[in-house]
Amino acid sequence: MKKRFQKQLTHTLYALPIVACLNLSANAARPIDAVTAATEVTQTAKYPFQDATLSAQQRADDLLGRLTLDEKVSLMMHRSKAIKRLGVPQFEWWNEALHGVGRNGKATVFPITMAMAASFDDALLKDVYTAVSDEARAKTQQAKGEDRMRQYAGLSFWTPNVNIFRDPRWGRGQETYGEDPYLTARMGVAVVQGLQGPDSSPYRKTLACAKHFAVHSGPEWNRHQFNVTDLPLRDLWETYLPAFKALIQEGNVEEVMCAYQRIDGEPCCGNNRYLKQILRNELGFDGLVTSDCWAISDFWKKGYHEVVDTKSEAAGMAVRAGTDVECGSDFNSLPEAIKKGFVTEKEIDESLRRLLIARFKLGDFDDDSLVPWTKIPASTICSDEHRALSRKMAQKSIVLLQNKNNILPLKKNGKKILVMGPNANNSTMLLGNYNGFPLYAVTILEGIKAKNPDVTFADGCRYVDAPTNQSNRRRQRDNINLNANPFGANGTDSVNTNANPAARTTRANEVAAQRVSDEELLAKASEADIIIFVGGISPRLEGEEMRVNFDGFRGGDRTSIELPEAQRRLLKAMHQQGKHIVYVNCSGSAMALKPETEYCDAIVQAWYGGEEGGNALADVLFGDVNPSGKLPVTFYSSTSQLPDYEDYRMQGRTYRFMHEKPLFPFGFGLSYTQFAYSNIQYANNTVTLTLTNQGQCDGEEVVQIYLRRMNDEGGPIKTLRAYQRVSVKAGESQQITIPFGSDKFEWWDASSNSMRIMPGQYQLMVGGSSEAPVVQTIER
């Protein structure tokens, strides 16, 4: 295991180089001499914990000894109030940065994480989260400068979500990096590195958080009562834990969030086996653990877990198991829990020490002159560079699933193109969930019109059929309003409030809140040569614990992964008209699109593409960008291919354990060119191959390497072990070398109930998807 980051604050070695790497503007404050600055702080420090030359551990120990019990407890709440008598500043633990700084005003909004996983480009992902942490630091400085530190303005970010998206019905799967443990681990480490900054820095840039520990992926509708039972050890260590292990041991993540549900009868946030034995002892985590929000209350609330009777019992149980920060209010009862023997003050000190160390690592107690990250200018927020980065990531996330007769790319003139569908001119759909608000979000219609101003638009398509039940109609009106336009009643876009007024007026007129019949839509379609139908679902239908109960949806989850009938019916009718249809699917999860493969000439998976999603999709549709995204999840043929949603065992799930043929396999994605693999060989801990672009345009391919251990009963059919994104010009070849060391052969050992490098025969599979052929048998 790598030695974890230690903030010793030896400024002579580190402070000046870090300031230089921030590439500050000429007007930024010139860094002072590091030794002088630290000395000045020491001379003015009233207490040792204010001495920036001491280690984070020393400073935490000193401050601990000066706090009253009530003060200690207050510092363990998600909103940690200032302790003025000691000069301890207010601190906000609960902040969001899922795919951009969230819930804190204007910020660059990148594609959702599921889309970014489809890029299979962890280097680009690190760039994205470096940009996110730049904006986060700048926003925190703004809040401090205006003396308005508040929730969502802090530096502790509860991301990434590295749960395995084992079932496409889970509404929060859009927040993850897909169904594969290796891909999730690589992406998660990149996120942590981008958010926290380099380990060589004397200060953390922000604090990242691996969540939700450890076995969590729905259902949303019963997560406060749900109990995971009979989970095989193999599934735990082979599927659910590898990403957490990588983020802890390789990424040095500073925080871990425990989940809502129970495992084997114990709530995750009060689970000694998971939080102590596994997380601390076996994975070696020495950072802090935060609860999910109000998860501690689930311990005692009637109708929830009900494992204890009172708040004080719940708080004591959580701290004793190793939960250090509560998002909620039950920790206020910790003094009572001590009196009743549910926890000791020593155990509280152990938790609080971890919190204080993290804050010292951030420089939270230190003068800004010592913390290079405080020099990041406010001009980085929503900068042109970050918008361009969002567009680049969105381009690489788009997956071409079908392209009959090479209908794509489209020509920019000559054909009558009609754009329609519920997501065609919906800006809020692009933003996903846990989002910030961009200066402007480019809708898919706007992106297409920028390429071809002559396209027409048919408004009025529905996501779902209107419910007939009165209570569902009320939910629709009060909470979802899915079939209305995405704009306010006055015709203005709730997202693009800073946009050009004339442009806003044009868009508002195009999406007037009207409900039109299928017959009217089909009449408009009859006049077009090509129809771009932008459909799918919405973050208002899938997400975290939502009050949604339309057919096919339940509480944020889905009960059916089929395209809603309102859209399927319209696509079928247009197909029967003989129309050429380019279907663009927007969703945060896999959709069952088998009928659509018959009705549509092309199918493009566009996810929820962020503020530049419309431009990025148009770049792909009209051939300015060659699609190169790959599916980070399996697209099943129908809901019937899925096992019981509430069964966490992996058999029959995902490409690794599924024996049936899916509609589109994990790792799949077409290009406007064709790639050929040859000369594939494994030797000397590397895989080498020749990749040839046989088509007429330049392109990027994601080379994927899978392994299968032969004679491994109950093991994965195949599992991803390496990938590399490669750019190849038309008609050229590249020699590719991918490291493939002994760690790639870490496998489940039933004799020791552990993962270790295992001898035996392995089949090596190399290609452009999980259906890559076996190319070599390896004896280890």
C-alpha positions in Angstrom: 0.0 0.0 0.0 1.2 3.5 -0.8 2.0 5.6 2.2 -0.9 7.9 2.8 -0.6 11.6 2.4 0.8 13.3 5.4 0.5 17.0 5.9 3.8 18.0 7.5 3.8 21.5 6.1 7.4 21.6 5.2 6.8 24.8 3.2 10.4 25.2 2.1 10.1 22.0 0.0 6.6 22.4 -1.4 4.8 25.7 -1.2 6.5 27.6 -3.9 6.4 24.9 -6.6 2.7 24.3 -5.9 1.9 28.0 -6.4 3.8 28.0 -9.7 1.8 25.0 -11.0 -1.5 26.9 -10.5 -0.6 29.2 -13.4 -2.0 32.2 -11.7 -2.6 35.5 -13.5 -0.1 38.2 -13.4 -2.3 40.2 -11.0 -2.5 37.5 -8.4 -0.7 38.0 -5.1 3.0 37.0 -5.3 3.7 34.1 -2.9 5.7 35.1 0.2 8.7 33.2 1.3 7.4 29.9 2.8 9.7 29.8 5.8 8.9 33.5 6.6 5.2 32.9 6.4 5.2 29.8 8.6 7.4 31.7 11.1 5.0 34.7 11.2 2.1 32.4 11.8 3.9 30.7 14.6 4.8 34.0 16.2 1.1 35.1 16.2 -0.3 31.7 17.2 -2.1 31.7 20.5 -2.3 27.9 20.7 -0.1 25.2 19.4 -2.8 23.9 17.1 -2.5 27.2 15.2 1.1 26.6 14.5 1.4 25.7 10.8 4.8 24.2 11.2 3.4 21.3 13.3 2.0 18.1 11.8 -1.7 17.7 11.3 -1.7 14.9 14.0 0.1 17.2 16.5 -2.3 20.0 15.9 -5.3 17.8 16.2 -4.2 16.4 19.5 -3.6 19.8 20.9 -7.0 21.1 19.9 -8.7 18.0 21.2 -7.4 18.7 24.7 -8.9 22.2 24.7 -12.4 21.3 23.7 -15.4 20.7 26.0 -17.6 17.7 25.3 -20.3 19.9 23.8 -17.8 21.5 21.5 -16.5 18.1 20.4 -20.0 17.0 19.5 -20.7 20.2 17.6 -17.6 19.5 15.4 -18.9 16.1 14.5 -22.1 17.4 12.8 -22.2 18.0 9.0 -22.6 21.7 9.8 -19.7 22.3 12.3 -20.3 25.6 14.0 -17.4 28.0 14.8 -15.9 27.9 18.3 -15.0 31.5 18.7 -13.2 31.3 22.0 -10.5 29.1 20.3 -10.6 30.6 16.8 -12.0 27.4 15.3 -13.8 28.4 12.0 -17.1 27.1 10.8 -16.9 24.1 8.6 -19.4 22.5 6.1 -18.9 18.8 5.6 -21.8 18.4 3.2 -21.0 19.7 -0.3 -21.6 18.2 -3.7 -19.5 17.9 -6.8 -20.9 14.9 -8.7 -20.2 16.2 -12.1 -19.3 19.8 -11.4 -19.7 21.9 -8.2 -23.3 21.3 -7.2 -26.0 23.3 -5.5 -23.8 26.3 -5.1 -24.9 28.7 -7.8 -23.2 29.1 -11.2 -20.7 26.4 -12.1 -19.5 24.4 -15.1 -21.8 21.4 -15.5 -20.1 18.4 -17.0 -21.9 15.3 -18.4 -23.2 12.9 -15.7 -20.8 10.4 -14.4 -22.3 7.5 -16.3 -21.6 9.5 -19.5 -18.1 10.2 -18.5 -17.5 6.5 -17.7 -18.5 5.9 -21.3 -15.4 7.8 -22.4 -13.2 5.1 -20.9 -10.7 8.0 -20.5 -9.6 8.4 -16.9 -6.9 10.9 -17.9 -9.5 13.2 -19.3 -11.7 12.5 -16.3 -8.9 13.7 -14.0 -8.7 16.9 -16.0 -12.5 17.4 -15.5 -12.2 17.0 -11.7 -9.1 19.2 -11.6 -11.4 21.9 -13.2 -14.1 21.1 -10.7 -11.8 21.5 -7.7 -10.5 24.7 -9.2 -14.0 26.1 -9.2 -14.7 24.7 -5.8 -11.7 26.4 -4.3 -12.6 29.7 -6.0 -16.1 29.5 -4.7 -15.0 28.7 -1.2 -12.8 31.8 -1.2 -15.7 33.9 -2.4 -17.8 32.6 0.4 -15.1 33.3 3.0 -14.4 36.7 1.6 -18.1 37.6 1.9 -18.3 36.1 5.3 -21.2 33.8 4.2 -19.9 30.3 4.6 -22.8 27.9 4.2 -23.8 24.5 3.1 -22.5 23.5 -0.3 -19.8 26.3 -0.2 -17.2 24.1 1.6 -14.3 21.9 0.6 -15.5 18.4 1.6 -17.2 16.8 -1.4 -19.3 13.7 -1.1 -18.2 12.2 -4.4 -17.4 9.8 -6.2 -20.1 7.2 -6.0 -18.2 4.0 -6.7 -21.1 1.6 -6.1 -21.5 -1.1 -8.7 -24.5 -0.5 -11.0 -25.6 -4.1 -10.8 -29.1 -3.5 -12.0 -30.3 -0.9 -14.5 -33.5 -0.3 -12.5 -31.6 1.6 -9.8 -32.4 5.3 -10.2 -29.1 6.5 -8.7 -27.1 4.4 -11.1 -26.6 7.5 -13.2 -24.3 8.8 -10.4 -21.9 5.8 -10.7 -19.3 4.7 -13.3 -21.1 1.6 -14.4 -21.3 -2.1 -13.7 -17.6 -3.1 -13.9 -15.4 -3.1 -10.8 -12.2 -2.3 -12.7 -13.6 0.5 -14.8 -15.2 2.0 -11.7 -11.9 1.8 -9.8 -9.9 3.5 -12.5 -12.5 6.3 -12.9 -12.9 6.7 -9.2 -9.2 7.1 -8.6 -9.0 9.7 -11.3 -11.9 11.7 -9.6 -10.1 11.5 -6.3 -6.8 12.7 -7.7 -8.5 15.6 -9.5 -10.4 16.7 -6.5 -7.7 16.3 -3.8 -4.7 17.4 -5.8 -1.3 15.8 -5.8 -0.2 13.9 -2.7 3.1 15.9 -2.8 1.2 19.1 -2.0 1.4 20.3 1.6 -2.3 20.9 1.6 -5.2 19.0 0.2 -7.1 20.9 -2.5 -10.4 19.5 -1.4 -11.6 16.3 0.4 -13.1 13.5 -1.8 -15.4 10.9 -0.5 -15.9 7.3 -1.6 -19.5 6.3 -1.3 -21.7 4.4 -0.4 -19.8 1.8 1.7 -20.0 -0.9 0.8 -22.8 -2.9 -0.8 -25.4 -0.4 -2.1 -27.4 -0.1 -5.3 -31.1 0.2 -4.5 -33.9 -0.1 -4.2 -34.6 3.6 -3.5 -38.1 3.1 -2.3 -37.1 0.8 0.6 -33.6 1.8 1.4 -34.4 2.9 5.0 -35.7 -0.6 5.8 -33.8 -2.8 3.4 -31.4 -5.6 4.6 -28.9 -7.2 2.4 -28.6 -10.9 3.4 -26.8 -14.0 2.3 -24.3 -12.1 0.2 -21.5 -14.5 -0.9 -18.0 -13.5 0.3 -16.9 -13.8 -3.3 -19.3 -11.3 -4.6 -18.3 -8.9 -1.8 -14.6 -9.0 -2.5 -14.7 -9.6 -6.2 -17.4 -7.1 -7.2 -18.5 -4.7 -4.5 -15.2 -3.8 -2.7 -12.4 -3.5 -5.4 -13.3 0.1 -6.2 -13.2 1.1 -2.6 -9.9 -0.7 -2.2 -8.4 1.2 -5.1 -9.6 4.6 -3.9 -8.2 3.9 -0.4 -4.9 2.3 -1.3 -4.1 4.0 -4.5 -6.1 7.2 -4.5 -5.6 8.0 -0.8 -9.2 9.2 -0.5 -9.8 11.2 2.6 -13.5 10.3 3.3 -15.8 7.3 3.0 -19.6 7.5 3.3 -21.5 4.6 4.8 -24.8 3.6 3.2 -28.4 3.6 4.4 -29.4 -0.1 4.3 -28.5 -2.9 6.7 -26.1 -5.8 5.9 -26.8 -9.0 7.8 -29.0 -7.1 10.2 -26.7 -4.2 11.1 -27.1 -0.7 9.6 -24.1 0.2 7.4 -23.3 3.2 9.5 -23.3 1.1 12.7 -21.7 -2.0 11.3 -18.6 -3.1 13.1 -17.6 -5.8 10.6 -17.7 -3.4 7.7 -16.5 -0.2 9.2 -13.8 -1.6 11.5 -12.8 -5.1 10.3 -13.0 -4.5 6.6 -12.6 -0.8 6.1 -10.0 0.0 8.7 -8.2 -3.3 9.3 -8.3 -5.1 5.9 -8.4 -2.1 3.5 -6.2 0.1 5.7 -8.4 3.2 5.6 -7.3 5.8 8.1 -9.4 8.7 7.0 -12.9 9.8 8.3 -16.3 8.2 7.8 -19.4 10.2 7.3 -22.9 9.0 7.5 -25.4 9.3 4.6 -27.9 12.0 5.4 -30.2 11.1 8.3 -29.0 7.4 8.1 -28.4 7.4 11.8 -32.1 8.2 12.4 -33.0 5.1 10.5 -31.5 3.1 13.4 -34.4 4.0 15.7 -37.3 5.4 13.7 -40.5 3.4 13.6 -40.9 1.5 10.3 -37.2 1.9 9.5 -34.4 -0.3 10.7 -35.5 -0.2 14.4 -32.3 -1.8 15.7 -32.3 0.5 18.7 -35.0 2.5 20.6 -33.5 6.0 21.1 -31.4 8.6 19.4 -28.7 8.3 22.0 -28.4 4.6 21.4 -28.2 5.2 17.6 -25.6 7.9 18.0 -23.5 5.7 20.3 -23.8 2.7 18.0 -22.6 4.8 15.1 -19.6 6.3 16.7 -18.6 3.1 18.4 -18.6 1.4 15.0 -16.5 4.1 13.4 -18.8 6.8 11.9 -17.1 10.1 12.6 -19.4 12.8 11.0 -23.2 12.7 11.0 -25.2 14.2 8.3 -28.3 14.7 10.4 -28.9 15.7 14.1 -28.8 12.5 16.2 -25.2 13.1 17.3 -26.5 16.0 19.4 -27.5 13.2 21.8 -23.9 11.9 22.2 -23.5 13.5 25.7 -26.5 11.5 26.8 -25.1 8.4 25.1 -22.0 8.8 27.2 -24.0 9.1 30.4 -25.9 5.9 29.5 -22.8 4.0 28.5 -23.5 3.6 24.8 -20.2 5.2 23.9 -17.2 6.7 25.7 -15.6 10.2 25.4 -12.4 8.4 24.3 -14.2 6.9 21.4 -15.6 10.4 20.5 -12.0 11.7 20.6 -10.9 9.0 18.2 -13.5 10.1 15.7 -13.0 13.8 16.2 -9.2 13.4 15.8 -9.8 12.1 12.3 -12.0 15.0 11.4 -9.6 17.6 12.7 -6.7 16.0 10.9 -8.6 16.3 7.6 -9.4 20.0 8.3 -5.7 20.7 9.0 -4.7 19.0 5.8 -7.0 21.4 3.9 -5.4 24.4 5.6 -8.7 25.3 7.2 -7.0 26.9 10.2 -4.2 28.5 8.4 -3.6 31.9 6.8 -4.4 32.0 3.1 -0.8 33.1 2.4 0.3 29.5 3.3 -2.3 27.7 1.2 -1.5 27.9 -2.5 -5.0 26.7 -3.6 -6.6 29.9 -2.1 -4.9 31.9 -5.0 -7.1 30.3 -7.7 -9.0 33.2 -9.2 -12.8 33.5 -9.4 -12.4 33.8 -13.2 -12.0 30.1 -13.4 -15.6 29.6 -12.5 -17.6 28.9 -15.7 -14.5 29.8 -17.7 -14.4 29.3 -21.5 -11.7 26.6 -20.9 -14.0 24.6 -18.6 -16.9 24.9 -21.0 -14.7 23.5 -23.8 -13.6 20.7 -21.5 -17.3 19.9 -20.8 -17.9 19.7 -24.6 -14.9 17.5 -25.1 -16.0 15.1 -22.4 -19.5 15.0 -23.8 -18.2 14.2 -27.3 -16.2 11.3 -26.0 -19.2 10.0 -24.0 -21.6 9.6 -26.9 -22.1 6.0 -27.9 -23.2 5.0 -31.4 -25.3 1.8 -31.0 -26.7 1.4 -34.5 -26.0 2.9 -37.9 -27.9 1.1 -40.7 -26.6 1.8 -44.2 -24.4 4.5 -42.7 -27.2 7.0 -42.3 -24.8 8.9 -40.0 -23.1 11.2 -40.2 -25.8 13.5 -41.6 -25.2 16.1 -44.3 -25.6 19.6 -43.2 -27.9 20.5 -46.1 -30.0 18.8 -48.8 -32.5 16.8 -46.7 -35.6 17.9 -44.8 -34.8 17.2 -41.2 -37.4 17.2 -38.5 -36.3 17.3 -34.8 -38.8 16.1 -32.2 -39.0 14.2 -28.9 -39.4 15.1 -25.3 -35.7 15.7 -24.8 -35.0 17.7 -27.9 -35.3 21.1 -26.4 -35.0 20.3 -22.7 -32.1 22.1 -21.0 -32.8 20.8 -17.5 -32.5 17.2 -18.7 -28.9 17.8 -19.7 -28.0 18.7 -16.1 -28.6 15.4 -14.5 -28.9 15.4 -10.7 -26.8 16.8 -7.9 -26.0 19.5 -10.4 -24.9 23.1 -10.5 -26.2 25.7 -12.8 -24.3 26.7 -15.9 -24.3 30.2 -17.5 -26.0 28.6 -20.4 -27.0 25.0 -21.4 -27.1 24.3 -25.1 -30.1 22.1 -25.9 -29.9 19.3 -28.5 -32.2 21.3 -30.8 -29.9 24.3 -30.5 -26.9 22.3 -31.2 -28.5 20.8 -34.3 -29.7 24.2 -35.5 -26.1 25.5 -35.2 -25.1 22.9 -37.8 -28.2 23.2 -39.9 -30.4 26.2 -39.4 -33.0 24.8 -41.8 -34.2 22.0 -39.6 -37.7 22.2 -38.2 -39.0 21.3 -34.8 -42.2 19.6 -33.7 -43.0 20.2 -30.1 -45.4 18.3 -27.9 -43.9 14.8 -27.5 -44.5 13.2 -24.2 -42.1 11.2 -22.0 -44.9 9.0 -20.7 -48.6 8.6 -21.2 -50.7 10.8 -18.8 -51.8 8.8 -15.8 -55.5 8.1 -15.3 -55.3 7.8 -11.5 -56.2 11.0 -9.7 -53.3 10.7 -7.1 -50.8 10.1 -9.9 -52.2 13.1 -11.8 -51.6 15.2 -8.7 -48.0 13.9 -8.4 -47.4 14.7 -12.0 -48.6 18.3 -11.5 -46.9 19.0 -8.2 -43.6 17.2 -8.6 -42.8 16.2 -12.2 -44.9 18.0 -14.8 -43.0 15.7 -17.3 -45.1 16.4 -20.4 -45.0 20.1 -20.2 -42.2 22.2 -21.7 -39.0 22.6 -19.7 -39.5 26.3 -19.4 -41.4 28.4 -16.9 -45.0 29.5 -17.3 -43.8 32.9 -18.6 -41.8 31.2 -21.4 -38.4 31.7 -19.9 -35.9 28.9 -19.3 -35.2 28.4 -15.7 -31.6 27.4 -16.4 -30.6 30.0 -19.0 -31.5 33.1 -17.2 -28.4 34.9 -18.3 -28.8 34.0 -21.9 -29.3 36.5 -24.8 -33.0 37.7 -24.5 -33.7 37.3 -28.2 -32.4 33.8 -28.2 -34.5 33.0 -25.1 -37.6 34.4 -26.8 -37.0 32.2 -29.9 -36.6 29.1 -27.8 -39.6 29.9 -25.7 -41.8 30.4 -28.7 -40.6 27.0 -30.1 -41.6 25.2 -27.0 -44.9 26.8 -26.1 -46.6 24.7 -23.5 -49.0 22.8 -25.8 -50.1 19.2 -25.8 -50.5 17.8 -29.3 -51.9 14.5 -30.5 -49.9 11.7 -32.1 -51.8 12.4 -35.2 -50.6 16.0 -35.4 -47.0 14.9 -34.8 -47.3 12.3 -37.5 -48.6 14.8 -39.9 -45.5 17.0 -39.3 -43.3 13.9 -39.7 -44.8 13.1 -43.0 -43.2 16.2 -44.5 -39.6 15.2 -43.5 -37.0 13.1 -45.1 -35.1 12.3 -41.8 -36.5 12.5 -38.3 -34.1 13.0 -35.3 -36.2 11.8 -32.4 -34.6 12.8 -29.1 -36.3 10.7 -26.4 -35.6 8.5 -23.5 -36.3 9.5 -19.9 -35.2 12.3 -17.5 -33.6 13.0 -14.2 -37.1 13.8 -13.0 -38.1 10.2 -13.6 -34.9 8.4 -12.3 -33.0 9.5 -9.3 -32.7 9.5 -5.6 -35.8 8.6 -3.6 -38.3 10.4 -5.7 -42.1 10.7 -5.5 -42.6 9.2 -9.0 -45.1 6.4 -9.6 -45.9 6.5 -13.3 -46.1 3.1 -15.1 -42.6 1.7 -15.2 -41.3 3.9 -12.4 -41.3 3.6 -8.6 -39.8 6.0 -6.1 -36.8 7.0 -8.3 -36.2 3.5 -9.6 -37.7 1.9 -12.7 -39.8 -1.2 -12.7 -39.4 -1.5 -16.4 -36.3 -0.6 -18.5 -38.3 -0.4 -21.7 -38.7 2.9 -23.6 -42.0 4.4 -22.3 -45.0 3.4 -24.5 -45.8 7.0 -25.4 -42.5 7.2 -27.3 -42.4 3.6 -28.6 -45.8 4.0 -30.2 -44.8 7.2 -32.0 -41.6 5.7 -33.3 -43.4 2.7 -34.6 -45.9 4.8 -36.4 -43.3 6.9 -38.1 -41.4 3.8 -39.1 -44.7 2.6 -40.7 -44.8 5.9 -42.6 -41.4 4.8 -44.2 -39.4 7.5 -42.5 -35.7 7.4 -41.8 -35.3 7.8 -38.0 -32.2 8.7 -36.0 -33.2 7.9 -32.4 -31.2 9.7 -29.7 -31.7 8.2 -26.3 -31.1 10.3 -23.3 -31.0 8.5 -20.0 -28.7 7.8 -17.0 -29.0 4.1 -17.3 -29.5 1.2 -19.7 -32.7 1.1 -21.8 -34.2 -1.9 -23.5 -34.5 -0.8 -27.1 -35.1 -4.0 -29.0 -38.2 -2.7 -31.0 -36.3 0.5 -31.7 -33.6 -1.4 -33.4 -36.2 -2.4 -36.0 -38.0 1.0 -36.2 -34.9 3.2 -36.3 -32.0 3.5 -38.8 -29.6 4.8 -36.2 -29.5 4.8 -32.4 -27.3 7.1 -30.4 -26.9 7.0 -26.6 -26.4 10.6 -25.5 -27.0 10.3 -21.7 -27.5 13.6 -19.8 -24.7 15.5 -21.5 -24.1 18.6 -19.4 -24.1 22.2 -20.5 -22.5 21.5 -23.8 -24.5 18.3 -24.5 -26.4 19.8 -27.4 -23.3 21.0 -29.2 -21.5 17.7 -28.6 -24.3 15.6 -29.9 -24.6 17.8 -33.0 -20.8 17.4 -33.5 -21.3 13.6 -33.7 -24.5 13.6 -35.7 -23.1 15.8 -38.5 -19.6 14.1 -38.6 -17.4 16.9 -37.1 -16.6 14.4 -34.4 -16.2 10.6 -34.9 -18.1 8.8 -32.1 -15.9 6.8 -29.7 -17.8 6.2 -26.5 -18.3 2.7 -25.2 -21.1 1.4 -23.0 -20.1 1.2 -19.3 -23.2 -0.9 -18.7 -25.0 -3.7 -20.5 -28.0 -2.8 -22.5 -30.4 -5.7 -22.0 -33.0 -6.8 -24.6 -35.9 -6.5 -22.1 -36.7 -6.3 -18.4 -37.2 -10.1 -18.4 -33.5 -10.6 -18.7 -32.9 -9.1 -15.2 -32.8 -11.1 -11.9 -34.7 -10.1 -8.8 -33.8 -6.5 -8.1 -33.5 -7.0 -4.4 -31.1 -9.9 -4.7 -27.5 -8.6 -4.4 -25.9 -11.9 -5.6 -24.1 -11.4 -8.9 -25.0 -14.6 -10.7 -27.0 -13.7 -13.9 -26.1 -10.0 -13.5 -24.0 -7.7 -15.8 -21.8 -8.9 -18.6 -19.5 -10.7 -16.1 -22.2 -13.3 -15.1 -24.9 -13.1 -17.7 -25.3 -16.1 -20.0 -28.1 -14.7 -22.2 -27.3 -12.5 -25.1 -27.8 -8.8 -24.4 -29.1 -6.2 -26.9 -25.8 -4.2 -26.8 -22.9 -5.6 -24.7 -20.8 -3.8 -22.1 -17.9 -1.9 -23.8 -19.8 -1.7 -27.1 -19.8 1.4 -29.3 -19.6 1.9 -33.1 -17.5 4.4 -35.0 -17.7 6.0 -38.4 -14.6 4.1 -39.3 -13.5 0.4 -38.8 -10.7 -0.9 -36.7 -8.8 -4.2 -37.2 -6.8 -5.9 -34.5 -3.8 -8.1 -35.3 -0.6 -9.5 -33.9 -2.0 -9.7 -30.4 0.4 -11.3 -27.9 0.8 -11.4 -24.1 4.4 -11.7 -22.9 6.7 -10.2 -20.3 3.8 -8.6 -18.4 2.5 -6.7 -21.4 -0.1 -7.1 -24.1 1.1 -5.9 -27.5 -1.0 -5.6 -30.7 -1.4 -3.7 -34.0 -4.5 -1.5 -34.4 -5.4 -0.5 -37.9 -7.9 2.1 -39.0 -9.4 0.6 -42.2 -11.9 3.4 -42.9 -11.9 6.8 -44.5 -11.8 9.0 -41.4 -9.7 9.4 -38.4 -11.0 7.8 -35.2 -10.4 6.8 -31.6 -10.8 3.2 -30.4 -10.9 1.9 -26.8 -8.8 -1.3 -26.7 -10.2 -3.5 -24.1 -8.6 -6.6 -22.4 -10.6 -9.2 -20.6 -9.6 -12.3 -18.6 -11.4 -15.5 -17.8 -9.9 -18.0 -15.4 -10.6 -21.5 -16.7 -12.2 -24.2 -14.5 -13.4 -21.5 -12.1 -16.8 -22.6 -11.0 -19.0 -19.6 -10.1 -16.5 -17.1 -11.4 -17.0 -14.4 -13.9 -17.4 -15.4 -17.6 -15.0 -12.6 -18.4 -13.9 -9.5 -16.6 -12.2 -6.3 -17.7 -8.6 -6.0 -16.7 -7.2 -3.2 -18.8 -8.2 -0.7 -21.5 -6.5 2.1 -23.5 -8.0 4.8 -25.7 -6.0 5.1 -28.9 -6.3 7.6 -31.8 -5.5 6.3 -35.3 -5.6 8.3 -38.5 -7.5 6.9 -41.5 -5.5 4.2 -43.3 -2.8 4.0 -40.7 -1.8 1.4 -38.0 -0.4 1.8 -34.5 1.6 -0.6 -32.4 0.0 -0.7 -29.0 1.7 -1.8 -25.8 -0.5 -2.1 -22.6 1.1 -3.0 -19.2 -0.5 -6.3 -17.9 1.3 -7.2 -14.7 0.7 -9.9 -12.2 -1.9 -7.8 -10.4 -4.2 -8.4 -13.3 -4.4 -12.1 -12.3 -5.7 -11.3 -8.8 -8.6 -13.7 -8.4 -10.9 -15.2 -5.8 -9.3 -17.9 -3.7 -12.0 -20.1 -2.2 -9.5 -21.8 0.1 -8.6 -18.5 1.9 -11.8 -16.6 1.2 -9.7 -13.8 -0.2 -8.5 -12.1 -3.4 -5.0 -13.0 -4.3 -2.8 -13.6 -7.4 -3.9 -17.1 -8.5 -2.1 -19.7 -10.6 -3.9 -21.5 -13.3 -5.0 -21.2 -16.9 -6.5 -17.9 -18.2 -8.1 -17.0 -21.5 -7.1 -13.6 -22.8 -9.7 -11.6 -24.8 -8.8 -8.5 -26.7 -11.0 -6.2 -28.8 -13.4 -3.3 -28.9 -16.1 -4.6 -26.5 -16.8 -7.3 -24.0 -17.6 -9.7 -26.9 -13.9 -9.6 -27.8 -12.6 -13.0 -29.0 -10.2 -15.2 -27.1 -6.8 -14.6 -28.5 -4.5 -16.5 -26.2 -4.4 -19.0 -23.3 -2.1 -18.1 -20.6 -0.5 -20.4 -18.0 0.3 -18.7 -14.7 
